[in-house]
Amino acid sequence: MRSVRAISLWGALLLATGGPAALALGSPLIAWRDPVYILAGFAGVVGMALLLVQPLLVGGWLPGLTGRAGRQTHRALGVALVVVVIVHVGGLWITSPPDMVDALLLRSPALFSTWGVIAMWAVLAAGLIGILRRRMATRLRVWRGLHTTLVSITVVFTVLHAVQIEGTMEPWSKAALSGLILLALVRVLLDRRVWSLWLRARRS
């Protein structure tokens, strides 16, 4: 029974992440785009997939990746997420520097650009906080509260960024993936009660 459950969970995850990616690769909108733009766009798709996997690892819901293995995988995918974001932003910068300057200065008329920039800074800050985890070992609850806050900002604004873009991702699969990311985040926040523990630590 456990093996059936494990196969089902991994199959569902593969469908939830691989489906949108496959549909994006088959989009007719990429036929006239240059390779750098396609790479940048697909990096964004991979980033969304990683945002779904990360809370599943934290919650210990992926068979074979619990305990220490889950934590190590979570850290490795955190690094991968930062790299993917850099590739995404860097590729868009190469293809359209003026648009990226407007986006980074938060003066773009397109709201999805603003949401994307907020998500970018949040994920980079979350990565930096991750590096500082050992130095904050004596204040672990504070670290968890900060990390969770930054990750939550990343997820919310990434979803806002993604759903407002009419691009290579198929709308319904993108919406489904976005919903799953939000549900996974909310579930792990409720299970772990990170913020309540953080507030309790600050009061003590």
BALUMDREN-8665 format. One record per residue (C-alpha): residue number from 1; residue in one letter; x, y, z. Coordinates in Angstrom, 2 decimals, decimal comma. Example, Ala and Ser with C-alpha at 12.3 -4.5 7.8 and 13.67 -1.06 7.14 Angstrom:
# residues 2
{n = 1; res = A; east = 12,30; north = -4,50; up = 7,80} $
{n = 2; res = S; east = 13,67; north = -1,06; up = 7,14} $
END
This chain:
# residues 204
{n = 1; res = M; east = 0,00; north = 0,00; up = 0,00} $
{n = 2; res = R; east = 2,83; north = 2,36; up = 0,82} $
{n = 3; res = S; east = 4,43; north = 1,81; up = -2,57} $
{n = 4; res = V; east = 1,12; north = 2,51; up = -4,32} $
{n = 5; res = R; east = 0,66; north = 5,69; up = -2,30} $
{n = 6; res = A; east = 4,23; north = 6,78; up = -3,05} $
{n = 7; res = I; east = 3,83; north = 6,16; up = -6,78} $
{n = 8; res = S; east = 0,52; north = 8,04; up = -6,74} $
{n = 9; res = L; east = 2,00; north = 11,05; up = -4,95} $
{n = 10; res = W; east = 5,04; north = 11,24; up = -7,21} $
{n = 11; res = G; east = 2,85; north = 10,75; up = -10,27} $
{n = 12; res = A; east = 0,55; north = 13,58; up = -9,16} $
{n = 13; res = L; east = 3,52; north = 15,86; up = -8,57} $
{n = 14; res = L; east = 4,99; north = 15,01; up = -11,97} $
{n = 15; res = L; east = 1,66; north = 15,78; up = -13,62} $
{n = 16; res = A; east = 1,23; north = 19,04; up = -11,71} $
{n = 17; res = T; east = 4,70; north = 20,31; up = -12,62} $
{n = 18; res = G; east = 5,51; north = 18,55; up = -15,87} $
{n = 19; res = G; east = 2,13; north = 19,17; up = -17,47} $
{n = 20; res = P; east = 2,37; north = 22,99; up = -17,49} $
{n = 21; res = A; east = 6,01; north = 22,77; up = -18,57} $
{n = 22; res = A; east = 5,19; north = 20,48; up = -21,51} $
{n = 23; res = L; east = 2,31; north = 22,70; up = -22,61} $
{n = 24; res = A; east = 4,55; north = 25,77; up = -22,38} $
{n = 25; res = L; east = 7,18; north = 24,11; up = -24,57} $
{n = 26; res = G; east = 4,50; north = 23,32; up = -27,13} $
{n = 27; res = S; east = 3,08; north = 26,83; up = -27,17} $
{n = 28; res = P; east = 2,88; north = 28,41; up = -30,64} $
{n = 29; res = L; east = 3,94; north = 31,71; up = -29,06} $
{n = 30; res = I; east = 7,55; north = 30,57; up = -28,77} $
{n = 31; res = A; east = 7,91; north = 29,81; up = -32,48} $
{n = 32; res = W; east = 9,07; north = 33,34; up = -33,30} $
{n = 33; res = R; east = 11,00; north = 34,00; up = -30,08} $
{n = 34; res = D; east = 14,77; north = 33,88; up = -29,81} $
{n = 35; res = P; east = 16,44; north = 31,15; up = -27,69} $
{n = 36; res = V; east = 17,38; north = 33,49; up = -24,83} $
{n = 37; res = Y; east = 13,78; north = 34,59; up = -24,38} $
{n = 38; res = I; east = 12,56; north = 30,99; up = -24,49} $
{n = 39; res = L; east = 15,15; north = 30,00; up = -21,87} $
{n = 40; res = A; east = 14,16; north = 32,90; up = -19,63} $
{n = 41; res = G; east = 10,48; north = 32,05; up = -19,91} $
{n = 42; res = F; east = 11,01; north = 28,35; up = -19,26} $
{n = 43; res = A; east = 13,16; north = 29,21; up = -16,25} $
{n = 44; res = G; east = 10,08; north = 30,92; up = -14,84} $
{n = 45; res = V; east = 8,06; north = 27,72; up = -15,36} $
{n = 46; res = V; east = 10,74; north = 25,68; up = -13,57} $
{n = 47; res = G; east = 10,73; north = 28,23; up = -10,76} $
{n = 48; res = M; east = 7,00; north = 27,74; up = -10,24} $
{n = 49; res = A; east = 7,48; north = 23,97; up = -10,14} $
{n = 50; res = L; east = 10,13; north = 24,38; up = -7,45} $
{n = 51; res = L; east = 7,77; north = 26,60; up = -5,44} $
{n = 52; res = L; east = 5,35; north = 23,68; up = -5,30} $
{n = 53; res = V; east = 7,99; north = 21,12; up = -4,32} $
{n = 54; res = Q; east = 9,54; north = 23,19; up = -1,51} $
{n = 55; res = P; east = 6,58; north = 23,25; up = 0,91} $
{n = 56; res = L; east = 5,95; north = 19,56; up = 0,19} $
{n = 57; res = L; east = 9,50; north = 18,87; up = 1,37} $
{n = 58; res = V; east = 9,07; north = 21,01; up = 4,46} $
{n = 59; res = G; east = 5,88; north = 19,19; up = 5,33} $
{n = 60; res = G; east = 7,52; north = 15,79; up = 4,82} $
{n = 61; res = W; east = 4,87; north = 14,76; up = 2,28} $
{n = 62; res = L; east = 7,15; north = 13,39; up = -0,42} $
{n = 63; res = P; east = 7,92; north = 9,67; up = 0,00} $
{n = 64; res = G; east = 11,62; north = 8,98; up = 0,32} $
{n = 65; res = L; east = 12,41; north = 12,62; up = 1,07} $
{n = 66; res = T; east = 11,61; north = 13,03; up = 4,73} $
{n = 67; res = G; east = 13,79; north = 13,89; up = 7,69} $
{n = 68; res = R; east = 17,40; north = 14,71; up = 6,88} $
{n = 69; res = A; east = 17,04; north = 13,78; up = 3,19} $
{n = 70; res = G; east = 14,10; north = 16,15; up = 2,89} $
{n = 71; res = R; east = 15,97; north = 19,00; up = 4,55} $
{n = 72; res = Q; east = 19,02; north = 18,52; up = 2,34} $
{n = 73; res = T; east = 16,85; north = 18,41; up = -0,78} $
{n = 74; res = H; east = 14,98; north = 21,50; up = 0,39} $
{n = 75; res = R; east = 18,24; north = 23,44; up = 0,75} $
{n = 76; res = A; east = 19,53; north = 22,22; up = -2,63} $
{n = 77; res = L; east = 16,31; north = 23,20; up = -4,39} $
{n = 78; res = G; east = 16,40; north = 26,55; up = -2,62} $
{n = 79; res = V; east = 19,74; north = 27,22; up = -4,29} $
{n = 80; res = A; east = 18,32; north = 25,98; up = -7,59} $
{n = 81; res = L; east = 15,36; north = 28,34; up = -7,22} $
{n = 82; res = V; east = 17,66; north = 31,34; up = -6,78} $
{n = 83; res = V; east = 19,66; north = 30,28; up = -9,85} $
{n = 84; res = V; east = 16,47; north = 29,85; up = -11,89} $
{n = 85; res = V; east = 15,27; north = 33,32; up = -10,89} $
{n = 86; res = I; east = 18,61; north = 34,82; up = -11,93} $
{n = 87; res = V; east = 18,39; north = 33,02; up = -15,29} $
{n = 88; res = H; east = 14,80; north = 34,23; up = -15,73} $
{n = 89; res = V; east = 15,60; north = 37,86; up = -14,96} $
{n = 90; res = G; east = 18,94; north = 37,80; up = -16,77} $
{n = 91; res = G; east = 17,41; north = 36,38; up = -19,93} $
{n = 92; res = L; east = 14,67; north = 39,00; up = -19,96} $
{n = 93; res = W; east = 17,30; north = 41,68; up = -19,40} $
{n = 94; res = I; east = 19,24; north = 40,50; up = -22,45} $
{n = 95; res = T; east = 16,15; north = 40,46; up = -24,65} $
{n = 96; res = S; east = 14,69; north = 43,78; up = -23,46} $
{n = 97; res = P; east = 16,89; north = 45,96; up = -21,22} $
{n = 98; res = P; east = 14,58; north = 49,04; up = -21,20} $
{n = 99; res = D; east = 11,62; north = 46,99; up = -20,00} $
{n = 100; res = M; east = 13,71; north = 45,38; up = -17,27} $
{n = 101; res = V; east = 15,01; north = 48,76; up = -16,10} $
{n = 102; res = D; east = 11,44; north = 50,01; up = -15,78} $
{n = 103; res = A; east = 10,46; north = 46,83; up = -13,94} $
{n = 104; res = L; east = 13,38; north = 46,96; up = -11,49} $
{n = 105; res = L; east = 12,69; north = 50,64; up = -10,78} $
{n = 106; res = L; east = 9,01; north = 49,75; up = -10,18} $
{n = 107; res = R; east = 7,85; north = 52,17; up = -12,85} $
{n = 108; res = S; east = 6,57; north = 49,66; up = -15,38} $
{n = 109; res = P; east = 2,95; north = 50,24; up = -16,43} $
{n = 110; res = A; east = 2,41; north = 46,47; up = -16,33} $
{n = 111; res = L; east = 1,54; north = 45,35; up = -12,80} $
{n = 112; res = F; east = 2,81; north = 41,82; up = -13,42} $
{n = 113; res = S; east = 6,32; north = 43,26; up = -13,76} $
{n = 114; res = T; east = 6,04; north = 44,90; up = -10,34} $
{n = 115; res = W; east = 4,80; north = 41,68; up = -8,76} $
{n = 116; res = G; east = 7,66; north = 39,79; up = -10,38} $
{n = 117; res = V; east = 10,29; north = 42,18; up = -9,05} $
{n = 118; res = I; east = 8,87; north = 41,97; up = -5,52} $
{n = 119; res = A; east = 8,94; north = 38,18; up = -5,75} $
{n = 120; res = M; east = 12,52; north = 38,28; up = -7,05} $
{n = 121; res = W; east = 13,83; north = 40,36; up = -4,14} $
{n = 122; res = A; east = 11,91; north = 38,21; up = -1,66} $
{n = 123; res = V; east = 13,37; north = 34,95; up = -2,97} $
{n = 124; res = L; east = 16,89; north = 36,39; up = -3,02} $
{n = 125; res = A; east = 16,43; north = 37,58; up = 0,56} $
{n = 126; res = A; east = 15,08; north = 34,16; up = 1,55} $
{n = 127; res = G; east = 18,18; north = 32,59; up = 0,00} $
{n = 128; res = L; east = 20,41; north = 34,95; up = 1,97} $
{n = 129; res = I; east = 18,55; north = 34,14; up = 5,17} $
{n = 130; res = G; east = 19,07; north = 30,47; up = 4,36} $
{n = 131; res = I; east = 22,83; north = 31,01; up = 4,20} $
{n = 132; res = L; east = 22,74; north = 32,71; up = 7,61} $
{n = 133; res = R; east = 20,78; north = 29,91; up = 9,27} $
{n = 134; res = R; east = 23,72; north = 28,44; up = 11,18} $
{n = 135; res = R; east = 24,76; north = 31,86; up = 12,48} $
{n = 136; res = M; east = 21,24; north = 32,33; up = 13,82} $
{n = 137; res = A; east = 21,06; north = 28,86; up = 15,37} $
{n = 138; res = T; east = 20,55; north = 30,32; up = 18,85} $
{n = 139; res = R; east = 17,50; north = 32,21; up = 17,55} $
{n = 140; res = L; east = 16,02; north = 29,50; up = 15,37} $
{n = 141; res = R; east = 12,41; north = 30,61; up = 15,81} $
{n = 142; res = V; east = 13,28; north = 34,11; up = 14,67} $
{n = 143; res = W; east = 15,04; north = 32,68; up = 11,63} $
{n = 144; res = R; east = 12,07; north = 30,51; up = 10,77} $
{n = 145; res = G; east = 9,71; north = 33,46; up = 11,08} $
{n = 146; res = L; east = 11,82; north = 35,63; up = 8,77} $
{n = 147; res = H; east = 12,37; north = 32,84; up = 6,26} $
{n = 148; res = T; east = 8,69; north = 31,91; up = 6,22} $
{n = 149; res = T; east = 7,64; north = 35,52; up = 5,74} $
{n = 150; res = L; east = 10,00; north = 35,98; up = 2,79} $
{n = 151; res = V; east = 8,94; north = 32,68; up = 1,22} $
{n = 152; res = S; east = 5,27; north = 33,60; up = 1,60} $
{n = 153; res = I; east = 5,88; north = 36,94; up = -0,12} $
{n = 154; res = T; east = 7,72; north = 35,09; up = -2,89} $
{n = 155; res = V; east = 4,85; north = 32,67; up = -3,45} $
{n = 156; res = V; east = 2,03; north = 35,23; up = -3,38} $
{n = 157; res = F; east = 3,70; north = 37,70; up = -5,71} $
{n = 158; res = T; east = 4,99; north = 34,97; up = -8,04} $
{n = 159; res = V; east = 1,44; north = 33,72; up = -8,46} $
{n = 160; res = L; east = 0,19; north = 37,26; up = -9,09} $
{n = 161; res = H; east = 3,03; north = 37,74; up = -11,57} $
{n = 162; res = A; east = 2,33; north = 34,49; up = -13,40} $
{n = 163; res = V; east = -1,46; north = 34,59; up = -13,68} $
{n = 164; res = Q; east = -1,44; north = 38,11; up = -15,13} $
{n = 165; res = I; east = 0,96; north = 37,23; up = -17,94} $
{n = 166; res = E; east = -0,52; north = 36,08; up = -21,23} $
{n = 167; res = G; east = 2,50; north = 34,13; up = -22,39} $
{n = 168; res = T; east = 3,68; north = 30,65; up = -23,25} $
{n = 169; res = M; east = 2,08; north = 28,91; up = -20,26} $
{n = 170; res = E; east = -1,34; north = 27,46; up = -20,96} $
{n = 171; res = P; east = -3,86; north = 29,42; up = -18,81} $
{n = 172; res = W; east = -5,72; north = 26,54; up = -17,14} $
{n = 173; res = S; east = -2,64; north = 24,50; up = -16,26} $
{n = 174; res = K; east = -0,97; north = 27,66; up = -14,99} $
{n = 175; res = A; east = -3,98; north = 28,45; up = -12,81} $
{n = 176; res = A; east = -4,02; north = 24,89; up = -11,47} $
{n = 177; res = L; east = -0,31; north = 24,98; up = -10,66} $
{n = 178; res = S; east = -0,69; north = 28,38; up = -8,98} $
{n = 179; res = G; east = -3,57; north = 27,08; up = -6,88} $
{n = 180; res = L; east = -1,58; north = 24,03; up = -5,80} $
{n = 181; res = I; east = 1,38; north = 26,22; up = -4,81} $
{n = 182; res = L; east = -0,85; north = 28,40; up = -2,63} $
{n = 183; res = L; east = -2,58; north = 25,40; up = -1,08} $
{n = 184; res = A; east = 0,74; north = 23,71; up = -0,27} $
{n = 185; res = L; east = 2,06; north = 26,89; up = 1,34} $
{n = 186; res = V; east = -1,06; north = 27,43; up = 3,44} $
{n = 187; res = R; east = -1,10; north = 23,79; up = 4,55} $
{n = 188; res = V; east = 2,52; north = 23,81; up = 5,70} $
{n = 189; res = L; east = 2,02; north = 27,15; up = 7,50} $
{n = 190; res = L; east = -0,96; north = 25,76; up = 9,40} $
{n = 191; res = D; east = 0,86; north = 22,53; up = 10,22} $
{n = 192; res = R; east = 4,10; north = 24,15; up = 11,33} $
{n = 193; res = R; east = 2,56; north = 27,19; up = 13,06} $
{n = 194; res = V; east = 5,74; north = 29,10; up = 12,32} $
{n = 195; res = W; east = 4,41; north = 32,61; up = 12,88} $
{n = 196; res = S; east = 2,65; north = 31,77; up = 16,15} $
{n = 197; res = L; east = 5,86; north = 30,26; up = 17,49} $
{n = 198; res = W; east = 7,80; north = 33,31; up = 16,26} $
{n = 199; res = L; east = 5,46; north = 35,72; up = 18,05} $
{n = 200; res = R; east = 5,68; north = 33,64; up = 21,20} $
{n = 201; res = A; east = 9,48; north = 33,75; up = 21,02} $
{n = 202; res = R; east = 9,46; north = 37,54; up = 20,62} $
{n = 203; res = R; east = 7,23; north = 37,95; up = 23,67} $
{n = 204; res = S; east = 9,36; north = 35,72; up = 25,87} $
END
